[in-house]
Amino acid sequence: MNVIEDLMVMSSEQPLRSVVRDEHLLLSPPHPLNVPIKLAQEPPPLSVVHYPQEFQALAYAPPRGVYENDELRVEWQELNGRQPFYHRNADVDEISYQIAGDRTLMTELGVLEHRPGEFSRIPRGVAHDNYSRAESHLLFYIPAPVAELVPAQRESQPVFPPFPGWQPAPANEAVTWNLGAPGRDIIIFGTDEQQLLDQVHSDDRRIPMLRPGTDQGTTWLYGTDRIRIGLVTAGPGGERRYHRTVDADEIQYQAHGHRTLITQYGLVDLEPGDFVRLPLGIASASVVTETGDYLRLLSRGALPQVAGTSRTADQYSPERLTTLLGAEVHS
C-alpha cells in the first residue's frame, strides 16, 4: 500500500516536501547491501515509559526524571499536600501540565488553580510552592525565556489565604540550577512565607494559564528557538500520513484515549500515562481508535530517556499491520 510521508522541520507546520512511500518497505529492514559497508545499526525497539494517572498514596518523593539532556528536563510528579519547600529556578522557566487532580500554585506573582488539561509557566527566578489534592502533573524545565504561543485563558491573582485553612508557617526556600534536578541545589534557607507571597503586590507580572481548545490537530503552546511544546487532539478516521522530523527529537505523552503508533522502530499501543520518544529522523504515523489527545515536545538536541522502560514496541510485520488496519497489506 502506498502512503504519504511528510518531511518536517520544527519551525514550520508545512512540510519541506512530501514523498509517496510503499508502506511495507518503509517499515521493513533494508534490502541486503552488495558492498562491504554498514550504513546503519539495527534500530532498537521503541521504548515506553508509563506512570499511572490514577493517584496512588505514596510517601513523598522528588519528581521522577523521564527524559533529560543539557538544556531540557522532563519530569513526572505525584503529590498530595504541600511540597516541603518553596522553589526558585536560577536558570530555567518551569512549565507544568496538569494530568489529574487539583493543584494550587502559590508564587510571588500570585496564586493559580490548576485543573486537569491546563498548562502554566513559572518564569525563571520566581519562588513557588504547591498545595496538591491527590494529583499528578508533568514538569518541563527549559532555559529561559520561553514564550507562550497562544493567548492565556486566565492569570494568577493575589489570593489570601491561597487555599482554605492556610496559615503562614516556618518555611524553607531552595534555589536550584542546572534544570532543577534533584541534588543540584545552590542553597536552601529559611523564608517568611507571608512576606514571600506578599511580593505579588509589588510586581505587575502574572502567570498565564493555557488550556487548548478541542479542535482537531496540533496546538503549539510554548516555544524557543530550540524547543516546542504542543497538544494534539485526534479522533478516529482520516488519512494515515507519516511524519519524519529531520531536525528534532520528539517526546509524546498520551493524555487521553488510546492509539497505535506505527514507526520505523516498531508498532506500539499507547494508553493514558504512556511516554514515548521518537528520535530525530524516524518516520511515524498514528492509528487512532478513540478521540483523545497527547502532548508533543520537540527538541533540537537529542533527548535521552533516563527513566526505566515499562515495555517496548512490537516488531513490524505485514500481519501485525493488517490486523491493526483491518485491511490487506501488500508486500
N, C-alpha and C positions, 0 to 999 in steps of 0.2 A: 504494500500500500504506500502511496506517495503522500507525504505531509510537507508542510511549510515550516522552515526554521528561520527565525529572525535573529540576526546578529545585532546585539545591543551594546551600547555604552552607557555608563552610569548617568551621564548628564543629560540624556535625551530619552524621550518616550518614542521617538521614531527610529526604526531600525537603520543601521548602517547599510544593510542590504538584506533581502530575503531570498532564501535558497530552497529549491524543491529537493526533497530527500526521499530515498527509499527507506522507510522506517525500519525495516528489518536490518539493513546494512548499517544504519545509523546506530543501532543498539547492540549489534553483534561484535565479536572480536574482529580484528583486521584480517585481511587476506594474508597468507604467508608471504614473507618478503623473499625475493630471489637474489638478494645481496646480503653479505655477512655483516650487517649493521643492525643495531637495535634502536628504533626510533623512540619508543616509549615503554615504560614499565607497565606490566599488567595492573590495571587500576584496582584499588581496594574497594570492597562494597561500601556503599553509603552507610554511615552510622547515624543512629537516632539516639538522642538523649531525652529521657522522659521524667517529668516531675508531676505527680498527681495534682489536678486542680482542686480536688476536694480537700478541705482543711483537715490536717492531722495534728492533734495536740502533742507537740514535741517540746523538749527542752529548748530554750533559746539557743540559736546558733547563728553565726555570721552568715550573710548571703553566700550562696553557693556559686562559684565561678563556673560558667558554661563554655564561653569562648573568650580568648584574650590574645592580643598582640601588643606591641609597644605603644599603640595610640588608641586602643579601644578595649573595653572590658564589658562583657555581658554577664549579668548575674540573675539568679532566681532567689526570691526571698519569701518565706512564710513567717507570719508574725501574729501574735495575739497579745495586746497590751502595748506598753511603751518600749521603745528601744532604749538601751542602757545609757545613752549619752547623746548630746547634740553633735552634729557632724558638720564640718566645714571643709569643702574641697579646695585645695590650693591651686589646682591645675586644670580641672575639668568642669564642664557642665554635666549635671546629673539628670537624665531623662528617665521617667518611670512609666510603665504601662500596668494598669490595674487589672489583674486576672479575675480575682474572685474576692468577695467580702468587701468591707468598707474600711477606709483609712483616712484619718485626719492628719494632714501635713501642717506642721507648725513651723513658721520661719520668721526671719527678720523682715520679710516682705509681706507678711500676713498669713492667714490660715486658709487652707484649701481642702475641701472634702473630695475624696476620690471614690468613685463608683466603678464597677466593672466596665471595661471598654474605654476608659479615659486615660489620657496622657498628660504629663506635666514636665516642665524643665526647670530645675533649680540652677540659677546662674552660679558660675564659679565665685567662691568667696562668701556665699550666703549660708549662714548657720541654719540647721533644720533638725527636726525630730519628728517621730511618727507616733500616733496613737492608733493602734490597729485592732480590728474586731474580726478574729478568725479569718484572716485574709492572706492572699498571696499576690505578688507583683513581680514584674521584671524591672531590672535596672540597666541602664546603658551609660557608661562613663566615657565621655568624648571630649577631647581637648577643646577648650573654649576659644572663640564663641561659636555656638550653634544657633542657627536661625530657624524660627517657625516658618513653615511654608504655606500654612492656611490660617485663616482668622481664628482667634480664640472664641470658645463658646462662653467662657466666663473667666474671672480672675480671682486671685487671692484677695482677702479683705481683712481689715482689723477686726478681730473677733475675740471678746473676753467674756467669760472664760473660753478658751479654744475648744473645749468639749465639756459636757456636763460632769460636774464633780471635780474638775481640775482645781488644784491648789498649787501655788508656787512651792517648790521644794528644792533642797540641795541637788544640784545637777553638775555634771561634767560636760566639757566640750572637747572634742577630738579634732585636731587639724591634720588632714592627711594629704598625701601627694601620690604620684605615680598610679593614677587610676583608682585610688581609694581602696585598693586590695588589702585584705587582712595582713597585718604585720608591717604596713607601710605608713604608720603614724609618724607625724613630725613631733607632736606633743599633745598631751592631754592634761587638762587643768580644770579647776572649779569655775563655775559661772553662775551668775544671778539670773535665774530663768525669767523672772518678771522683767528685769531690765533688758534682757536679750529680746524678748518678744515685743517690748515697747519700742524697739527700733523702727517698727513699721510706721510710726507717726513722723519720723524724720526722713523718710525715703518715699519718693513718688512711684518708684517701680513696683510692679506686681508680677505674680507668677501666672502665666496664661494656662488655662486648661483647654486641651484639644480633644474633641470627640468627632471622629469621622462620621459621615452620613452612611446611608445604606445602598448607595449607588454601586452597581457592578464595576469591577476594575480596581486599579491601584490608586490610592490617595496618598501622595507623599506629604509627610508631616514635618520632618526635620531634615536639615542638611548642612553640610560644609562642603568644601571642595573635594573631600576625600571620603565622605560618609553620607548615606541617606537612609532614613527610616520611614516606612510607609505601611499601610494596611490594605490588604487585598480582600474584597468581597466577591465571592464567586458562587454560582449555582449550577445545577445540572444542565447538560446540553451545551450547545455552542461548538465552535470549531476547536479541535485539538491542535494546538500550534506550539512548536518547540521554540525555546528561547536559549540563547547562548550569550552570556555577558562576557565580553572579551577584556574588560579592564577592572573587574571587581569580583571578590568572593561574595557569596550570598548566604545569609543565615535566614531560615524561615522558622516561625513558631506557629503551630496550629492552635488557634484560639478557640474556634467553634467549628463544629461539623467535621465530617470525615472526607478524605480524598486519597487518591493514589498518585504518588509522584513517580513518573517514568523518567529515568535518567540513563546516561551512559555509564553510570556506576551501579545500576540495578534498579529494581522496582520496589517501592515500599508503601504500605498502607499507613496513613497518618491519622492520628486521633488527637483530640484536645489534650494539650500538655506536652506534645512532641516538639523537639527542636531537631533541625537537620541542616547540614552545611553543604552547599553546592560550590565546589572550588571554581575559581576563575576558569572560563573556557569550556565548561561542561554543559552539554545541551540537556534540557529537561522540559517536560510538559506535565500537566495535571489532568487527571480524570476525576471530576467532582461528582460525588454520589448524593450529596445533600447540600443545601445552602449553608454557607459558613464563611469564616474569614480567617486570615492568617497574616502575621507580621512578616515584612521583608526588611532586611538590613543589608545594605550594600557597602562593602569596604574595599578601598583600593589596595590595602595591604592584606596579605594572607592572614586569615583569622582562625588559628588552630583551636581545636576542641581541647578543653582542659578538664571537663567533667567525664565521668565514667560512661561508657556506652551501654545503653539499655538493650538494643537489638540492632541488627544490620539488615540491609536490603536483600531481597531475593535476586538471584542472578536472572538476567533476561533470558527468556525463551519464547519462541513463537506461540507455544501452547499457553504460557502464562499470559501473554498479551491478548490472545484470542479469548481466553476466559474473562479477562478484565473488560474487554471491549464488547464482548458478545457478538463478535463478527470475525470472519475469516481473515487471517494474516497471511499474505503471500510472501514467500521467501524467494 
